[in-house]
Amino acid sequence: MSSLLSLRSSYTARVDYLREERASALLQAVGITGFALLTALGAQIQFRIYLWEVPITLQTAVVYASGLYLGWRNGLLAQLLYLALGLFLPVYAGDGFGVDYLLGAVSAGYLFSYPIAAATIGALSRRWNAFSGSTLASMVGATVVFAGGVVWLHYAAGHGTWMESIDKGFLRFAVVDLVKILAVGALYTGTRYAARGQDPPQ
């Protein structure tokens, strides 16, 4: 029980060397680019529900993972690169791209929050790298995403009350996002456990 509740694991692992303080410049570049592209892919895997203003996508799962695997700085850079790609390529949800789309979409607040969320998760998970810790770090990051998303949605969609914005921008997604957080936490700690004690990549 104590190991399940522990925030920090007692071992190092090969995947820890993906983080900015340990990785080579080449490995950092690959990680940043890879997670930016994975975020773009996650945006295209979406589920639209009738009358919902914001679709369900796999983007946030990748955002959380980028912070866990890459650390605060490179997680931040991966999400900034994703936003930059979207200025020229249709990588946002629904094949949207460009400045006009980014500033005009009711879901833009979520996008702008991604770099901050990834950096927050990366900073917290430097020590919180056990399952409980990485899950808690991702929950904090999710709070950043939904806070930014709800505030933007409130004004962009012209909602009459904040409760309407919270319902449409957070409550409807809370259970699904919790599943994503648990899945990403399990994947991260599972890969760390599988690669525990191994030598760093050359």
Wavefront OBJ file of the C-alpha trace (Angstrom):
o trace
v 0.000 0.000 0.000
v 2.809 2.422 0.884
v 4.435 1.919 -2.528
v 1.159 2.726 -4.267
v 0.836 5.962 -2.304
v 4.469 7.006 -2.730
v 4.979 10.015 -4.977
v 8.586 9.169 -5.844
v 10.049 5.894 -7.086
v 13.245 4.459 -5.638
v 15.014 3.676 -8.923
v 16.282 5.360 -12.071
v 15.324 4.192 -15.550
v 16.438 4.515 -19.143
v 13.483 6.757 -20.041
v 14.667 9.276 -17.440
v 17.432 10.184 -19.878
v 14.854 11.717 -22.225
v 14.525 14.630 -19.812
v 16.376 17.847 -20.601
v 18.942 17.664 -17.814
v 20.243 14.281 -18.984
v 19.583 13.950 -22.720
v 21.989 14.815 -25.523
v 21.060 17.716 -27.796
v 20.069 15.300 -30.566
v 17.870 13.215 -28.280
v 16.224 16.366 -26.940
v 15.455 17.545 -30.477
v 13.972 14.162 -31.376
v 11.846 14.158 -28.226
v 10.544 17.684 -28.766
v 9.716 17.069 -32.420
v 8.224 13.654 -31.717
v 5.850 14.876 -29.041
v 4.836 17.884 -31.148
v 3.878 15.492 -33.956
v 2.114 13.154 -31.526
v 0.079 16.104 -30.246
v -0.891 16.896 -33.839
v -1.912 13.276 -34.356
v -3.909 13.301 -31.130
v -5.827 16.334 -32.374
v -7.064 14.376 -35.382
v -8.368 11.518 -33.226
v -11.523 13.194 -32.013
v -15.042 12.402 -30.993
v -17.749 15.008 -31.502
v -20.908 14.855 -29.442
v -24.059 16.628 -30.587
v -24.391 20.151 -29.119
v -20.950 19.976 -27.482
v -18.884 23.020 -28.447
v -15.527 21.339 -27.728
v -14.696 17.874 -29.157
v -13.054 15.064 -27.206
v -9.524 14.426 -28.508
v -6.386 12.591 -27.431
v -4.359 15.821 -27.409
v -4.389 16.303 -23.670
v -3.089 12.774 -23.090
v -0.051 13.616 -25.237
v 0.395 16.958 -23.464
v 0.526 15.187 -20.105
v 2.924 12.573 -21.470
v 5.227 15.233 -22.934
v 5.721 16.759 -19.498
v 6.319 13.379 -17.860
v 8.777 12.047 -20.413
v 10.576 15.218 -21.528
v 10.670 17.339 -18.390
v 9.497 20.910 -17.942
v 11.595 22.697 -20.559
v 11.337 20.248 -23.441
v 7.695 19.498 -22.660
v 7.092 23.237 -22.951
v 9.067 23.431 -26.207
v 7.221 20.444 -27.693
v 3.870 22.142 -27.156
v 5.137 25.506 -28.402
v 6.373 23.731 -31.536
v 2.934 22.159 -31.966
v 1.267 25.582 -31.735
v 3.806 26.997 -34.209
v 3.165 24.164 -36.686
v -0.525 24.966 -36.511
v 0.100 28.448 -37.864
v 1.039 26.893 -41.214
v -0.258 23.307 -41.245
v -3.712 21.819 -40.452
v -2.677 20.154 -37.194
v -5.290 21.616 -34.859
v -8.492 19.685 -34.133
v -10.766 19.655 -37.162
v -7.929 20.366 -39.619
v -7.866 24.006 -38.560
v -4.739 26.128 -38.898
v -3.555 29.708 -39.086
v -3.640 32.723 -36.786
v -7.294 33.477 -37.521
v -8.332 29.945 -36.570
v -6.197 29.925 -33.444
v -7.574 33.223 -32.173
v -11.137 32.558 -33.303
v -11.724 28.996 -32.116
v -13.811 28.604 -28.959
v -11.340 25.934 -27.838
v -8.220 28.104 -28.285
v -7.829 28.561 -24.533
v -7.032 24.886 -24.171
v -4.354 25.133 -26.862
v -2.683 28.144 -25.267
v -2.604 26.272 -21.959
v -0.782 23.221 -23.342
v 2.788 24.579 -23.005
v 2.156 25.765 -19.438
v 0.555 22.450 -18.492
v 3.423 20.409 -19.955
v 5.986 22.565 -18.141
v 4.078 22.255 -14.865
v 3.855 18.467 -15.154
v 7.514 18.230 -16.133
v 8.627 20.267 -13.130
v 6.501 18.311 -10.662
v 7.373 14.892 -12.084
v 11.097 15.498 -11.675
v 10.539 14.130 -8.185
v 7.001 12.804 -8.462
v 7.832 9.934 -10.820
v 5.965 7.042 -9.179
v 2.437 6.242 -10.370
v 0.763 8.319 -7.656
v 3.177 11.186 -8.217
v 2.937 11.262 -12.009
v -0.855 11.010 -11.775
v -0.994 13.902 -9.325
v 1.364 15.959 -11.504
v -0.871 15.328 -14.518
v -3.935 16.343 -12.516
v -2.270 19.660 -11.711
v -1.467 20.070 -15.409
v -5.057 19.223 -16.317
v -6.229 21.965 -13.961
v -4.089 24.429 -15.925
v -5.553 23.225 -19.240
v -9.163 23.398 -18.113
v -8.752 26.733 -16.346
v -7.424 28.332 -19.526
v -9.966 26.528 -21.668
v -12.991 27.489 -19.596
v -12.030 31.162 -19.324
v -11.493 31.455 -23.091
v -14.657 29.475 -23.849
v -16.736 31.721 -21.602
v -15.894 34.843 -23.580
v -15.474 33.304 -27.046
v -18.801 31.459 -26.932
v -20.636 34.275 -25.160
v -21.997 32.127 -22.358
v -24.447 33.826 -20.030
v -23.003 32.373 -16.826
v -19.723 30.926 -15.624
v -21.543 27.761 -14.579
v -22.506 27.188 -18.212
v -18.858 27.538 -19.243
v -17.666 25.219 -16.479
v -20.262 22.639 -17.485
v -19.513 22.768 -21.205
v -15.766 23.246 -20.884
v -14.868 21.061 -17.915
v -17.535 18.937 -16.242
v -18.471 17.129 -19.440
v -14.851 16.110 -19.967
v -13.801 15.421 -16.371
v -14.354 11.658 -16.336
v -12.811 11.130 -19.782
v -9.793 13.212 -18.840
v -9.335 11.318 -15.597
v -9.175 8.102 -17.629
v -6.521 9.707 -19.855
v -4.501 10.795 -16.821
v -4.586 7.326 -15.283
v -3.676 5.709 -18.612
v -0.742 8.064 -19.193
v 0.431 7.606 -15.606
v 0.310 3.832 -16.001
v 2.169 4.002 -19.324
v 4.854 6.292 -17.926
v 5.486 4.329 -14.743
v 5.232 1.065 -16.667
v 7.937 2.089 -19.124
v 10.104 3.373 -16.271
v 9.736 0.072 -14.444
v 10.488 -1.961 -17.575
v 13.649 0.089 -18.207
v 14.753 0.453 -14.590
v 18.466 0.491 -13.887
v 19.508 0.373 -17.550
v 22.329 2.403 -19.034
v 21.443 5.702 -20.715
v 21.194 5.827 -24.524
v 24.361 6.859 -26.324
l 1 2 3 4 5 6 7 8 9 10 11 12 13 14 15 16 17 18 19 20 21 22 23 24 25 26 27 28 29 30 31 32 33 34 35 36 37 38 39 40 41 42 43 44 45 46 47 48 49 50 51 52 53 54 55 56 57 58 59 60 61 62 63 64 65 66 67 68 69 70 71 72 73 74 75 76 77 78 79 80 81 82 83 84 85 86 87 88 89 90 91 92 93 94 95 96 97 98 99 100 101 102 103 104 105 106 107 108 109 110 111 112 113 114 115 116 117 118 119 120 121 122 123 124 125 126 127 128 129 130 131 132 133 134 135 136 137 138 139 140 141 142 143 144 145 146 147 148 149 150 151 152 153 154 155 156 157 158 159 160 161 162 163 164 165 166 167 168 169 170 171 172 173 174 175 176 177 178 179 180 181 182 183 184 185 186 187 188 189 190 191 192 193 194 195 196 197 198 199 200 201 202
